[in-house]
Amino acid sequence: MLTELTIRDFAIIDELTLSLSPGFTVLTGETGAGKSIILDAVMLLLGGRADTTMVRAGADAAYVEGLFELPAHLQEHVHRLLAEEEIEIDDPTTLHLAREVRLSGRNICRVNGRAVTLNFLREVAEDLVDIHGQGEHLSLLRPRAHLPLLDAYGGLAAERRELGGEVTALRRLQNELAALRRDARELAKRQDMLEFQIGEIDAANLQPGEEDDLRAERARLSNVEQLMEVTSEALVLLLGVDDDEAPAAADLLSNAERALSQLARLDPTKETWLEKLQGLISEFADLSAELRDYQDELEFNPGRLNFIEERLELIGRLKRKYGDDIEAVLAWRDEAAAELHSITHSEERAEELEGLIEQGLRKVGAMAQALSQRRQEAAQRLAAAVERELADLRMEGARFAVDFSHTPDENGAYVGDERLAFDASGIDQVEFLISTNPGEPLKPMARVASGGETARLMLALKTALAQVDATPTLIFDEIDQGIGGRVGGVVGRKLWGLAAHGNHQVVVVTHLPQLAGYGDAHYHVSKVASDGRTITAVTRLDGGTRVMELAAMLGTQDDTARSGAESILEQAEAAKQH
């Protein structure tokens, strides 16, 4: 829900911070005081159209910021969107949105303090708030939103998910068959190329890790003379030679061993020193043996060196074509072999796929037909519920219906004697229809002309769908257009019910005291003069100030009006308790 709204230099608003609570909030005030300006600011925050005329005279930019508390059912979706843009999440339960419109025309959008595109701001915000009555952010006017709402109302989510899984599996088979049916000439070319490439790799007889071993051996053969020289020098220093009078390391170690042996006999506590030296002599002998073996292996072999150079060049060529290393080249070879097998056995696989697809089309058709029947039953219940709500709202002659349509498709799912187009949601295209006056034909909701009728229709639908609609915050403007005080009380009770029983935060701009009396929180919007400028101010009303505002809305401030205002509040409270 929207917990805090900050507006600066927007139209006639200088600076305004509005803290909103859960439940039902009403905004009242004289026409032109700025109530609709506040809603315009909210629409701007949600990604609505920006205009430099929104910037307050004398200011450089208009700024709107909103703090939202995310309900549990939206957190995963919003967090996924933020993660895709690498936007930090300080508190998983809150979301900051901000929008700045500058006189230069520059438009800056921010999510959690990070600059984002306008489209991304809209994507994040679209499920947070519905604003009804001004023709914007009306999710229920978008036909694509109707089918999910109908399924949710009918409790059909499980059937829809099951159907979606079958459709996904069927599409996978259809895509595979389409790939097999590519032009035969192209397949033949592809087969020839794959055979050549696989043969080229197989002929090389590559071994994992071979390249590193070859490079090490090349380094050894390229430096064999120097290696022989330094190896011989090391052996002379370690072991000595017969005609050399210089002491070798082996002789010195032997002398040291004899000395320590005598020391250990004289002082047995130092036997460990002798043991350590003897261990070193053993390691020395092992090292000397390894050096001799290494020296014996060293030989100048230009033929082997040429072979290694050619082998490394071959490996380099294959890497440039097929992968970054030998393992990648071999992996590419396996993938190519699998594709070649698929091509060479394409006819058999195509026949198998055709059979599987035929079965899938019949299964999807049967499941979609059953789901469509359940939807039509749910549509009748929804229509009856909405018409009852409309009657309470003084639209007794209004009719509501759900229109179902299907698209024939010669390659579609089998549904009875027909073949119909389908997707993961089934075969149905659904749209909500309304007739607001007796004798008028049903029309798509988006074509309902009257703002007041649209707002009340939204209220009726929201009430009927309250348990399945996941939009946290609902804002209604002009919902009292064309209705009187008697119906205003009914509307107020229903709006309060949306908040109290439908888990929504509801904000309403109204001129009807009977409706305003149901508010859990009541704010008065007014224009005041400050330093020769007109600005909008918002004041929370409680107790006597609220009675005075309702009395003013009734037309006077005399005792009768105040008594009527108190009566409105008492009746609203009694209705809430009931």
Summary of the structure (lengths in Angstrom):
residues: 578
radius of gyration: 41.2
end to end distance: 26.2
largest distance: 133.9
contacts: 1798
relative contact order: 0.13
helix: 56%
strand: 19%
